[in-house]
Each structure stands twice: as structure tokens, then as C-alpha cells.
């Protein structure tokens, strides 16, 4: 999920680019795949990078 880690693109834009009509649907699906929300993923990637 490199696109989430860039910080230049909002999670809403990521969801739309992946074909989701709503961020909430993307967030639920993301959590089912990875066990955390896209926001948690994005926040954890900031810790790893800095």
C-alpha cells in the first residue's frame, strides 16, 4: 500500500482510485485484509520512516 504511505494522497482519493465509491467501505475492507484501518496503517508507516 505504498500509495497510502506517500502522504500526498488522501485516503478518500486512494479509495476512489481503487474503485470504492465510499471511504467507509474501503476502510472496512482494508481492515478485514490487514487487521488495522488505513489511518492506523498510515500512522504506523510514519513511525517506521522517521
C-alpha distance matrix in Angstrom:
0.0 3.8 5.4 5.7 6.9 9.3 11.5 13.2 11.9 12.9 11.2 14.0 13.3 9.7 11.6 14.3 12.4 11.2 14.9 15.3 18.6 18.0 15.4 17.2 16.6 12.9 13.0 15.3 13.5 10.2 12.8 14.6 11.7 10.7 13.9 12.8 12.1 9.3 11.9 12.5 9.0 9.3 12.9 12.4 10.3 13.3 15.7 14.2 14.4 17.8
3.8 0.0 3.8 5.4 5.1 6.5 9.5 11.0 10.6 12.6 11.9 14.9 13.5 10.5 13.3 15.5 13.3 13.0 16.8 17.6 20.5 20.0 17.4 19.6 19.5 15.7 15.8 18.6 17.0 13.7 16.2 18.2 15.5 14.1 17.1 15.6 14.8 11.5 13.3 14.1 10.5 9.7 13.0 12.8 9.7 12.1 14.8 13.2 12.4 15.9
5.4 3.8 0.0 3.8 5.5 5.5 7.8 8.4 7.2 9.3 9.1 11.7 9.9 7.2 10.5 12.3 10.2 10.7 14.3 15.1 17.7 17.3 14.9 17.6 17.7 14.0 14.5 17.7 16.4 13.5 16.3 18.6 16.3 15.4 18.2 16.3 14.6 10.9 12.5 14.3 11.3 9.8 13.4 14.1 11.5 13.2 16.4 15.5 14.5 17.4
5.7 5.4 3.8 0.0 3.8 5.6 6.4 8.3 7.0 7.7 6.9 10.3 9.7 7.2 10.0 12.6 11.5 11.7 15.1 14.9 17.3 16.1 13.0 15.4 16.0 12.5 12.1 15.4 14.8 11.6 13.8 16.6 14.9 13.4 15.6 13.2 11.3 7.6 8.8 10.6 8.0 6.1 9.8 11.0 9.0 10.6 13.9 13.7 13.1 15.8
6.9 5.1 5.5 3.8 0.0 3.8 5.5 8.4 8.8 10.2 10.1 13.7 13.0 10.8 13.7 16.3 14.9 15.2 18.7 18.7 21.0 19.7 16.6 18.7 19.5 16.0 15.2 18.3 17.8 14.3 16.0 18.8 16.8 14.7 16.8 14.3 13.1 9.8 10.1 11.0 8.1 5.7 8.7 9.3 6.3 7.7 11.0 10.5 9.5 12.3
9.3 6.5 5.5 5.6 3.8 0.0 3.8 5.4 6.9 9.5 10.8 13.8 12.4 11.0 14.5 16.2 14.6 15.8 19.2 19.5 21.6 20.6 17.7 20.4 21.4 17.9 17.5 21.0 20.4 17.1 19.2 22.1 20.1 18.3 20.5 17.9 16.3 12.7 12.7 14.2 11.7 8.8 11.4 12.5 9.4 9.6 13.2 12.8 10.8 13.1
11.5 9.5 7.8 6.4 5.5 3.8 0.0 3.8 5.6 7.2 9.1 12.2 11.4 10.8 14.1 15.8 15.0 16.5 19.5 19.3 20.8 19.3 16.3 18.9 20.5 17.4 16.7 20.3 20.4 17.3 19.1 22.3 20.9 19.0 20.6 17.6 15.4 11.9 11.0 13.1 11.5 8.0 10.0 12.2 9.9 9.2 13.0 13.7 11.8 13.3
13.2 11.0 8.4 8.3 8.4 5.4 3.8 0.0 3.8 6.8 9.7 11.8 10.0 10.4 13.9 14.8 13.8 16.0 18.7 18.9 20.1 19.2 16.7 19.8 21.3 18.3 18.2 21.9 21.9 19.2 21.4 24.4 23.0 21.6 23.5 20.5 18.1 14.4 13.8 16.4 14.8 11.4 13.7 16.0 13.6 12.9 16.7 17.2 15.0 16.4
11.9 10.6 7.2 7.0 8.8 6.9 5.6 3.8 0.0 3.8 6.5 8.2 6.3 6.8 10.2 11.0 10.3 12.6 15.1 15.2 16.3 15.5 13.2 16.5 17.8 14.8 15.2 18.9 18.8 16.5 19.0 21.9 20.7 19.8 21.6 18.8 16.0 12.3 12.3 15.4 13.9 11.0 13.9 16.3 14.3 14.3 18.1 18.6 17.0 18.8
12.9 12.6 9.3 7.7 10.2 9.5 7.2 6.8 3.8 0.0 3.8 5.3 5.2 6.4 8.7 10.0 10.6 12.5 14.5 13.6 14.3 12.8 10.2 13.3 15.2 12.7 12.6 16.4 16.9 14.9 17.1 20.1 19.6 18.8 20.1 17.1 13.9 10.5 10.1 13.6 13.0 10.4 12.9 15.8 14.7 14.7 18.2 19.3 18.4 19.9
11.2 11.9 9.1 6.9 10.1 10.8 9.1 9.7 6.5 3.8 0.0 3.8 5.4 4.9 6.1 8.6 9.7 10.6 12.5 11.0 12.2 10.3 7.2 10.1 11.7 9.1 8.9 12.7 13.2 11.3 13.4 16.4 16.1 15.5 16.8 14.0 10.6 7.4 7.8 11.4 10.9 9.2 12.0 14.6 14.0 14.8 18.0 18.9 18.7 20.6
14.0 14.9 11.7 10.3 13.7 13.8 12.2 11.8 8.2 5.3 3.8 0.0 3.8 5.4 5.1 6.3 8.6 10.0 10.8 9.0 9.2 7.5 5.4 9.0 10.6 8.8 9.6 13.1 13.7 12.8 15.1 17.7 17.8 17.9 19.1 16.5 13.0 10.3 10.9 14.6 14.4 12.9 15.6 18.3 17.8 18.5 21.7 22.8 22.4 24.2
13.3 13.5 9.9 9.7 13.0 12.4 11.4 10.0 6.3 5.2 5.4 3.8 0.0 3.8 5.4 5.1 6.0 8.6 9.9 9.5 10.2 9.8 8.5 12.3 13.1 10.8 12.3 15.7 15.6 14.4 17.3 19.7 19.1 19.3 21.0 18.7 15.4 12.2 13.2 16.7 15.7 13.9 17.0 19.4 18.2 19.0 22.4 23.0 22.2 24.2
9.7 10.5 7.2 7.2 10.8 11.0 10.8 10.4 6.8 6.4 4.9 5.4 3.8 0.0 3.8 5.5 5.1 6.2 8.8 8.7 10.7 10.4 8.5 11.9 12.0 8.9 10.5 13.8 13.0 11.5 14.6 16.8 15.8 16.0 18.1 16.1 13.2 9.9 11.7 14.8 13.2 12.0 15.5 17.3 15.9 17.4 20.6 20.8 20.2 22.7
11.6 13.3 10.5 10.0 13.7 14.5 14.1 13.9 10.2 8.7 6.1 5.1 5.4 3.8 0.0 3.8 5.5 5.2 6.4 5.2 7.3 7.0 5.7 8.9 8.5 5.8 8.2 11.2 10.4 9.9 13.1 14.9 14.5 15.4 17.2 15.5 12.5 10.0 12.2 15.2 14.2 13.7 17.0 18.8 18.1 19.8 22.8 23.0 23.0 25.5
14.3 15.5 12.3 12.6 16.3 16.2 15.8 14.8 11.0 10.0 8.6 6.3 5.1 5.5 3.8 0.0 3.8 5.3 5.1 5.1 6.1 7.3 7.7 11.2 10.6 8.8 11.7 14.3 13.5 13.5 16.7 18.2 17.8 19.0 20.9 19.3 16.3 13.7 15.7 18.9 17.8 17.0 20.3 22.2 21.2 22.7 25.9 26.1 25.7 28.1
12.4 13.3 10.2 11.5 14.9 14.6 15.0 13.8 10.3 10.6 9.7 8.6 6.0 5.1 5.5 3.8 0.0 3.8 5.5 7.4 9.4 11.0 10.9 14.2 13.3 10.7 13.6 16.2 14.7 14.1 17.7 19.0 17.8 18.9 21.4 20.0 17.4 14.4 16.6 19.5 17.7 16.9 20.5 22.0 20.4 22.0 25.3 25.1 24.4 27.1
11.2 13.0 10.7 11.7 15.2 15.8 16.5 16.0 12.6 12.5 10.6 10.0 8.6 6.2 5.2 5.3 3.8 0.0 3.8 5.9 9.1 10.6 10.4 13.1 11.3 8.6 11.8 13.8 11.7 11.4 15.1 15.9 14.6 16.2 18.8 18.0 15.7 13.2 16.2 18.6 16.7 16.6 20.3 21.4 20.0 22.2 25.2 24.7 24.5 27.5
14.9 16.8 14.3 15.1 18.7 19.2 19.5 18.7 15.1 14.5 12.5 10.8 9.9 8.8 6.4 5.1 5.5 3.8 0.0 3.8 6.5 9.0 10.3 12.6 10.5 9.0 12.6 14.1 12.3 13.1 16.6 17.0 16.4 18.4 20.7 20.0 17.6 15.5 18.3 21.0 19.5 19.6 23.1 24.4 23.4 25.5 28.4 28.1 28.1 30.9
15.3 17.6 15.1 14.9 18.7 19.5 19.3 18.9 15.2 13.6 11.0 9.0 9.5 8.7 5.2 5.1 7.4 5.9 3.8 0.0 3.8 5.5 7.0 9.0 6.9 6.1 9.8 11.1 10.0 11.3 14.4 15.1 15.2 17.2 18.8 18.0 15.2 13.7 16.3 19.0 18.2 18.4 21.6 23.1 22.7 24.7 27.4 27.6 27.8 30.4
18.6 20.5 17.7 17.3 21.0 21.6 20.8 20.1 16.3 14.3 12.2 9.2 10.2 10.7 7.3 6.1 9.4 9.1 6.5 3.8 0.0 3.8 7.0 8.9 7.7 8.3 11.5 12.8 12.6 14.2 16.8 17.7 18.3 20.2 21.4 20.3 17.2 15.8 17.8 20.8 20.5 20.4 23.3 25.3 25.1 26.7 29.5 30.1 30.2 32.5
18.0 20.0 17.3 16.1 19.7 20.6 19.3 19.2 15.5 12.8 10.3 7.5 9.8 10.4 7.0 7.3 11.0 10.6 9.0 5.5 3.8 0.0 3.8 5.4 5.6 6.7 8.8 10.4 11.2 12.6 14.6 16.0 17.2 18.6 19.3 17.7 14.4 13.4 14.9 18.0 18.3 18.2 20.7 22.9 23.1 24.5 27.2 28.1 28.5 30.5
15.4 17.4 14.9 13.0 16.6 17.7 16.3 16.7 13.2 10.2 7.2 5.4 8.5 8.5 5.7 7.7 10.9 10.4 10.3 7.0 7.0 3.8 0.0 3.8 5.5 5.1 6.0 8.6 9.9 10.2 12.1 14.2 15.2 16.0 16.6 14.6 11.1 9.8 11.1 14.3 14.7 14.6 17.0 19.2 19.6 20.9 23.5 24.6 25.0 26.9
17.2 19.6 17.6 15.4 18.7 20.4 18.9 19.8 16.5 13.3 10.1 9.0 12.3 11.9 8.9 11.2 14.2 13.1 12.6 9.0 8.9 5.4 3.8 0.0 3.8 5.4 5.0 6.2 8.6 9.7 10.6 12.4 14.3 15.3 15.1 13.4 10.1 10.3 11.6 14.1 15.1 15.7 17.6 19.7 20.6 22.1 24.3 25.5 26.4 28.3
16.6 19.5 17.7 16.0 19.5 21.4 20.5 21.3 17.8 15.2 11.7 10.6 13.1 12.0 8.5 10.6 13.3 11.3 10.5 6.9 7.7 5.6 5.5 3.8 0.0 3.8 5.4 5.3 6.3 8.6 10.0 10.8 12.6 14.4 14.7 13.9 11.2 11.4 13.7 15.8 16.1 17.2 19.6 21.1 21.8 23.8 25.9 26.6 27.6 29.9
12.9 15.7 14.0 12.5 16.0 17.9 17.4 18.3 14.8 12.7 9.1 8.8 10.8 8.9 5.8 8.8 10.7 8.6 9.0 6.1 8.3 6.7 5.1 5.4 3.8 0.0 3.8 5.5 5.2 6.0 8.5 9.9 10.6 12.0 13.1 12.1 9.4 8.6 11.4 13.6 13.3 14.2 17.0 18.3 18.6 20.8 23.1 23.5 24.3 26.8
13.0 15.8 14.5 12.1 15.2 17.5 16.7 18.2 15.2 12.6 8.9 9.6 12.3 10.5 8.2 11.7 13.6 11.8 12.6 9.8 11.5 8.8 6.0 5.0 5.4 3.8 0.0 3.8 5.5 5.0 6.1 8.6 9.9 10.4 10.6 8.9 5.9 6.1 8.5 10.4 10.8 12.1 14.3 15.7 16.6 18.7 20.6 21.3 22.6 24.8
15.3 18.6 17.7 15.4 18.3 21.0 20.3 21.9 18.9 16.4 12.7 13.1 15.7 13.8 11.2 14.3 16.2 13.8 14.1 11.1 12.8 10.4 8.6 6.2 5.3 5.5 3.8 0.0 3.8 5.5 5.2 6.3 8.8 10.1 9.7 9.2 7.4 9.1 11.5 12.5 13.1 15.1 17.0 17.8 19.1 21.5 23.0 23.6 25.3 27.5
13.5 17.0 16.4 14.8 17.8 20.4 20.4 21.9 18.8 16.9 13.2 13.7 15.6 13.0 10.4 13.5 14.7 11.7 12.3 10.0 12.6 11.2 9.9 8.6 6.3 5.2 5.5 3.8 0.0 3.8 5.4 5.1 6.4 8.8 9.6 10.0 8.9 9.7 13.0 13.8 13.3 15.5 18.0 18.4 19.1 21.9 23.4 23.5 25.0 27.7
10.2 13.7 13.5 11.6 14.3 17.1 17.3 19.2 16.5 14.9 11.3 12.8 14.4 11.5 9.9 13.5 14.1 11.4 13.1 11.3 14.2 12.6 10.2 9.7 8.6 6.0 5.0 5.5 3.8 0.0 3.8 5.4 5.1 6.1 7.6 7.3 6.3 6.5 10.1 10.7 9.7 12.0 14.6 14.8 15.3 18.2 19.8 19.7 21.2 23.9
12.8 16.2 16.3 13.8 16.0 19.2 19.1 21.4 19.0 17.1 13.4 15.1 17.3 14.6 13.1 16.7 17.7 15.1 16.6 14.4 16.8 14.6 12.1 10.6 10.0 8.5 6.1 5.2 5.4 3.8 0.0 3.8 5.4 5.3 4.7 4.7 4.9 7.3 10.0 9.6 9.6 12.6 14.2 14.1 15.6 18.4 19.3 19.6 21.7 24.1
14.6 18.2 18.6 16.6 18.8 22.1 22.3 24.4 21.9 20.1 16.4 17.7 19.7 16.8 14.9 18.2 19.0 15.9 17.0 15.1 17.7 16.0 14.2 12.4 10.8 9.9 8.6 6.3 5.1 5.4 3.8 0.0 3.8 5.9 5.7 7.8 8.7 10.8 13.8 13.2 12.9 16.0 17.8 17.3 18.6 21.6 22.4 22.3 24.5 27.1
11.7 15.5 16.3 14.9 16.8 20.1 20.9 23.0 20.7 19.6 16.1 17.8 19.1 15.8 14.5 17.8 17.8 14.6 16.4 15.2 18.3 17.2 15.2 14.3 12.6 10.6 9.9 8.8 6.4 5.1 5.4 3.8 0.0 3.8 6.1 8.2 9.5 10.6 14.0 13.3 11.8 15.0 17.2 16.2 16.8 20.3 21.1 20.4 22.5 25.4
10.7 14.1 15.4 13.4 14.7 18.3 19.0 21.6 19.8 18.8 15.5 17.9 19.3 16.0 15.4 19.0 18.9 16.2 18.4 17.2 20.2 18.6 16.0 15.3 14.4 12.0 10.4 10.1 8.8 6.1 5.3 5.9 3.8 0.0 3.8 5.5 7.8 9.0 11.9 10.4 8.8 12.3 14.1 12.7 13.6 17.1 17.6 16.9 19.3 22.1
13.9 17.1 18.2 15.6 16.8 20.5 20.6 23.5 21.6 20.1 16.8 19.1 21.0 18.1 17.2 20.9 21.4 18.8 20.7 18.8 21.4 19.3 16.6 15.1 14.7 13.1 10.6 9.7 9.6 7.6 4.7 5.7 6.1 3.8 0.0 3.8 7.0 9.7 11.8 9.7 9.6 13.3 14.2 12.9 14.8 17.9 17.9 17.8 20.6 22.9
12.8 15.6 16.3 13.2 14.3 17.9 17.6 20.5 18.8 17.1 14.0 16.5 18.7 16.1 15.5 19.3 20.0 18.0 20.0 18.0 20.3 17.7 14.6 13.4 13.9 12.1 8.9 9.2 10.0 7.3 4.7 7.8 8.2 5.5 3.8 0.0 3.8 6.7 8.1 6.0 6.5 10.0 10.7 10.1 12.2 14.9 15.2 15.8 18.3 20.3
12.1 14.8 14.6 11.3 13.1 16.3 15.4 18.1 16.0 13.9 10.6 13.0 15.4 13.2 12.5 16.3 17.4 15.7 17.6 15.2 17.2 14.4 11.1 10.1 11.2 9.4 5.9 7.4 8.9 6.3 4.9 8.7 9.5 7.8 7.0 3.8 0.0 3.8 5.3 5.1 6.2 8.6 9.8 10.6 12.3 14.5 15.7 16.6 18.5 20.4
9.3 11.5 10.9 7.6 9.8 12.7 11.9 14.4 12.3 10.5 7.4 10.3 12.2 9.9 10.0 13.7 14.4 13.2 15.5 13.7 15.8 13.4 9.8 10.3 11.4 8.6 6.1 9.1 9.7 6.5 7.3 10.8 10.6 9.0 9.7 6.7 3.8 0.0 3.8 5.4 4.9 6.1 8.5 9.8 10.5 12.6 14.5 15.3 16.5 18.6
11.9 13.3 12.5 8.8 10.1 12.7 11.0 13.8 12.3 10.1 7.8 10.9 13.2 11.7 12.2 15.7 16.6 16.2 18.3 16.3 17.8 14.9 11.1 11.6 13.7 11.4 8.5 11.5 13.0 10.1 10.0 13.8 14.0 11.9 11.8 8.1 5.3 3.8 0.0 3.8 5.3 5.0 6.1 8.5 9.9 10.9 12.8 14.4 15.5 17.0
12.5 14.1 14.3 10.6 11.0 14.2 13.1 16.4 15.4 13.6 11.4 14.6 16.7 14.8 15.2 18.9 19.5 18.6 21.0 19.0 20.8 18.0 14.3 14.1 15.8 13.6 10.4 12.5 13.8 10.7 9.6 13.2 13.3 10.4 9.7 6.0 5.1 5.4 3.8 0.0 3.8 5.5 5.1 6.0 8.5 10.0 10.9 12.4 14.4 15.8
9.0 10.5 11.3 8.0 8.1 11.7 11.5 14.8 13.9 13.0 10.9 14.4 15.7 13.2 14.2 17.8 17.7 16.7 19.5 18.2 20.5 18.3 14.7 15.1 16.1 13.3 10.8 13.1 13.3 9.7 9.6 12.9 11.8 8.8 9.6 6.5 6.2 4.9 5.3 3.8 0.0 3.8 5.5 5.2 6.2 8.8 10.1 10.6 12.3 14.6
9.3 9.7 9.8 6.1 5.7 8.8 8.0 11.4 11.0 10.4 9.2 12.9 13.9 12.0 13.7 17.0 16.9 16.6 19.6 18.4 20.4 18.2 14.6 15.7 17.2 14.2 12.1 15.1 15.5 12.0 12.6 16.0 15.0 12.3 13.3 10.0 8.6 6.1 5.0 5.5 3.8 0.0 3.8 5.5 5.2 6.6 9.1 10.1 10.8 12.7
12.9 13.0 13.4 9.8 8.7 11.4 10.0 13.7 13.9 12.9 12.0 15.6 17.0 15.5 17.0 20.3 20.5 20.3 23.1 21.6 23.3 20.7 17.0 17.6 19.6 17.0 14.3 17.0 18.0 14.6 14.2 17.8 17.2 14.1 14.2 10.7 9.8 8.5 6.1 5.1 5.5 3.8 0.0 3.8 5.5 5.3 6.8 9.1 10.3 11.2
12.4 12.8 14.1 11.0 9.3 12.5 12.2 16.0 16.3 15.8 14.6 18.3 19.4 17.3 18.8 22.2 22.0 21.4 24.4 23.1 25.3 22.9 19.2 19.7 21.1 18.3 15.7 17.8 18.4 14.8 14.1 17.3 16.2 12.7 12.9 10.1 10.6 9.8 8.5 6.0 5.2 5.5 3.8 0.0 3.8 5.4 5.2 6.5 8.8 10.3
10.3 9.7 11.5 9.0 6.3 9.4 9.9 13.6 14.3 14.7 14.0 17.8 18.2 15.9 18.1 21.2 20.4 20.0 23.4 22.7 25.1 23.1 19.6 20.6 21.8 18.6 16.6 19.1 19.1 15.3 15.6 18.6 16.8 13.6 14.8 12.2 12.3 10.5 9.9 8.5 6.2 5.2 5.5 3.8 0.0 3.8 5.4 5.0 6.2 8.7
13.3 12.1 13.2 10.6 7.7 9.6 9.2 12.9 14.3 14.7 14.8 18.5 19.0 17.4 19.8 22.7 22.0 22.2 25.5 24.7 26.7 24.5 20.9 22.1 23.8 20.8 18.7 21.5 21.9 18.2 18.4 21.6 20.3 17.1 17.9 14.9 14.5 12.6 10.9 10.0 8.8 6.6 5.3 5.4 3.8 0.0 3.8 5.5 5.2 6.2
15.7 14.8 16.4 13.9 11.0 13.2 13.0 16.7 18.1 18.2 18.0 21.7 22.4 20.6 22.8 25.9 25.3 25.2 28.4 27.4 29.5 27.2 23.5 24.3 25.9 23.1 20.6 23.0 23.4 19.8 19.3 22.4 21.1 17.6 17.9 15.2 15.7 14.5 12.8 10.9 10.1 9.1 6.8 5.2 5.4 3.8 0.0 3.8 5.6 5.5
14.2 13.2 15.5 13.7 10.5 12.8 13.7 17.2 18.6 19.3 18.9 22.8 23.0 20.8 23.0 26.1 25.1 24.7 28.1 27.6 30.1 28.1 24.6 25.5 26.6 23.5 21.3 23.6 23.5 19.7 19.6 22.3 20.4 16.9 17.8 15.8 16.6 15.3 14.4 12.4 10.6 10.1 9.1 6.5 5.0 5.5 3.8 0.0 3.8 5.8
14.4 12.4 14.5 13.1 9.5 10.8 11.8 15.0 17.0 18.4 18.7 22.4 22.2 20.2 23.0 25.7 24.4 24.5 28.1 27.8 30.2 28.5 25.0 26.4 27.6 24.3 22.6 25.3 25.0 21.2 21.7 24.5 22.5 19.3 20.6 18.3 18.5 16.5 15.5 14.4 12.3 10.8 10.3 8.8 6.2 5.2 5.6 3.8 0.0 3.8
17.8 15.9 17.4 15.8 12.3 13.1 13.3 16.4 18.8 19.9 20.6 24.2 24.2 22.7 25.5 28.1 27.1 27.5 30.9 30.4 32.5 30.5 26.9 28.3 29.9 26.8 24.8 27.5 27.7 23.9 24.1 27.1 25.4 22.1 22.9 20.3 20.4 18.6 17.0 15.8 14.6 12.7 11.2 10.3 8.7 6.2 5.5 5.8 3.8 0.0
